[in-house]
Every structure is written in structure tokens, then in C-alpha cells.
Amino acid sequence: MDDYNATSVKAVLLGESGVGKTCIISRFINNTFDQDNLTTTGASYAGKTMSFDEFGGKCIKYEIWDTAGQEKYRALTKIFYKDAAVAILVYDITRKASFEEIKNYWYQQIKDCAPKNIVIGLAGNKSDLYDNEQVTEDEARDFAREIGAVFKLTSASTNTGIDDLFRAVGCKVLDPDFNPNSNKTPNNNIQIDDGKIKKKRTFC
């Protein structure tokens, strides 16, 4: 894949500590999963280029920042999403409090500090723990619709929905009119499925 002709897109993952932001990035970048990932302190960086056949093979080079969720690092986190093109809000479907923090803190920070045209993604992570969910899919979809965000259920453990998440926000970057709540990518009606599978023990 030709990185030289790719569009560079800075993306930040935001959310509370322990929701699985680092695990999502590890799965997306290296297709690896480590449930014992250490808590991120400050921020870390990773990159990956993705091709979009839906747009004639255009490529996006994601410059992905994994930010710390702990309150003591929140002031530092603001530095990373001021000039971001994509912000992905991650919550744990089994922890209602992590979703409430997305609504009450992290989304407000994007509104206050990020570029006005930033593409927002909402990821309901740990979808393999569906039987233990505290945040329903309908509740999350309603919030995503309210804020104009791309919504996907994800599981880093089972590699469910993660490529689809980055593809969907990429479609929105390349085409601002892309419907963020549609399950189809533009032009060729490729189906993108949200993950919802049976219970399996995991930590990320």
C-alpha cells in the first residue's frame, strides 16, 4: 500500500481507563490482543494505512493517538485532540459509568476543544460480554444519532467490528455526507455488520 499518496488523518481514542482503547488499537494495527495491556499513561502513538475501494482505492494513513483515561491526565489529553480529524469515543458496554462519562465529559471536551468539522466515532467495546451489558445498543445508537457520530459495537478480544469502525469513520472523512448511522458504505452497498456475539470472558 502506497503511504506516499495516502491522506494523513490524525485520530484520537478517548474514554475512561479500562474500556479497551489500547486493545482496540493493538488489534487494528497488529491484529494482536493482550488482555494484560498496561494502563496508558499520557498518550501513545501508532500508525496504519487503510485503502478504501469505495472511493476508487483512496488511502488514509491513520495517525492514531491512544490517550489516558485517568482524571489526572485529562489536561494533557486535550493537547492531542485539538488538531485531530477523527475522535473515537470508547465505552465499555458492561460499565454504565463509562458511557455516562462519554456523554457528560468526553463529548463536551470535543465540542469545546476539537475542530468543528471533526469526525466522531462511538465504539461500544467488549461486545463479546453482551450478556452483561449495562448500556443497550439502542441507547448508544440514539446518542450517536444525536451527536452525528459513527457507531459500532466492537470487541478487541474477538476482533469484531474494529476494522469496520475505522472504515466507517474514514468514509466520513472522505465524504462528509456519508450517513454515519447507516450499515452500508457508499457507492457499492458493501455491508458492514456490527458485532454482537455470545459471552466470552475478557478484560479489553
N, C-alpha and C positions, 0 to 999 in steps of 0.2 A: 504494500500500500504506500502511495507516494505522499509522505508527510509534507513535502515542499509545496504542493498545491492544495493542502488542506487548510480549511478555515480554523484558526485557533479560537477556542472558546473556553473561557475560564468558568469553572463550575465549582461551587462550594456545597458541601453537605452540612446541614445544620440540624440540631436536635439535642436532646438530653443525653447524658452519659449512659452507655449501656444499651442504646437502642439498636446498635449494629451498624453504625456508619462505616467504621473501619472494615468490617466484614463484607459489606456491600462493595466497597472499593476493591478489596482484595479479590473478590470473586469476579468483578468486572475486568480488572486489569490482568490478573494472572490465572483466573479460574481455579483459585485455591480457597480453602476455608479452614480457619483455625479458631475454634471456639474459645481458645485461651488467649486471644489477642489482648495485649495490654491496653489500658485506657489511654487514649490520646491526650497528650499534654501540649497545649499551644495549638499547633497545626502541623500537618504533614502533607507532602505533595506527591502526586503520581500522574502519569500521562498515558493516554491511549488514543489511537486514531480509529474512527469508525466510518465506513463507507455507507452512503445512502443511495441505493438503487432507485428509490422512489423519486429521487431528484437527479437522475441521469448520472449516478455514480459520484456525486459530490461527496467530499470527505470533511469531517470535522475532527480536529485534533483537540480532544478534551484535556485541559489542564485542570486537574481535579485537586481541590484542597479539602482535606479531612480536618474538621475543626473540633476542638474540645467542647464538651457539653457542660462541664462543671461551671458553676457560677463564678468562681474566682478567675476563669479565663475569658469571660464574656466580653470584657473590654478589648482584649486582644483580637477576639474573633471578628469584631466589627471591621478591622483593617482589611480582612480578606474578602468581604463581600461588597465593599464599596464600588469596586470596578468589575464585578462579576457579571457575566452574561446569563448564567444559569444558577439558580439556588434550588437545591433539593432538600425539602423539609422531611426528616425521617422520624417516625414514631414507632413504638413497639405496640402491636395490636393487643398484647396481653397486659399493657400498662396504661390505664386510662389517663394517669397523670402526665405521661409523656405526650399524649395527644393534646391535652389541655395546655401544656406549655407551648406547643406549636401554635395554637390559636391565640394564646394570651401574651406570649413573649416573642417567639422567633419570627412569626409573620409580621408582627409590629415592627421589629427591627429591620426587616426587609423594606417595609413601607417607608421607614424613616431614613434609612442609610443607603440602600441599594439604588442602582439606576432605575428610572421609572419604567423602562422597557424590558426589565429583567424577566426571563422565562422562569416560572416557578414550577417545580415538581413536588408532589406529595407522595411519599413512599410509606405504606403500611407494612413494616418489616416484621419478620418472624411469622409469616403467614402459614408456616407448617404447624404452628401451635393454634390452629383455628379453633379447636375445641375449648381453648382457654381464653378466647378473645374477650376483651373489655370494651373494644371500640368496633362497632359494626361497620361493615363495608358501606352500607347505605349512609351512615353518619359521616364517614370520611369522604364519600363521593359528594355529598351535599356541601361540605366545607370546601372541597376542591372546586366545585362548580361556582360557589360564592366568590372565591378569590381568583378564578380563572386559571387554576393550576392543572397540570397534567397529573393524573392519579394512577398509581399502580400498586398492587399488592406484591410484595417481594419476600423472598427467603434466601438469605445467603447460604444457609445450610444445604438447601436442596437445589440451589441455582435456579430459582423460579422468579421470573418477572424482571430480573435485573437488566439484562440486555434490552428488554422491551422498554424499560424506564428510560434508559439513556437514548434509545432510538426515538422515543416519543418526544422528549424534550428537544432532541436535535431537530426533529421535524418542525417543531415550533420555532426554533431559531432560524431555520432555513425558510419557513413560510409562516409569518406571524398570523395568518388567517387559519392555520391548522386548528381544528377543533380539539382542544385538549382533553375532552371527555368522551371522544369517540374511540371505539375499539379498533378502528381501521386507519391505516396510514394512507396518505393522499395518493391519488392517481391510479394505483393498481389494486386497491382494495385488499392488500395483504392483511390478514387477520392478526391482531396482537392480543393474546389472551392474558388476563390477569390470573395470578397464581392463587389457587385455593386447594390445598391438599390436606391429607389426614395428619393427625397429630404425630409429631416426632420430637423427641427431646433435643433441645439445642439452647445455646446461650446468645447467639448473634443472628 
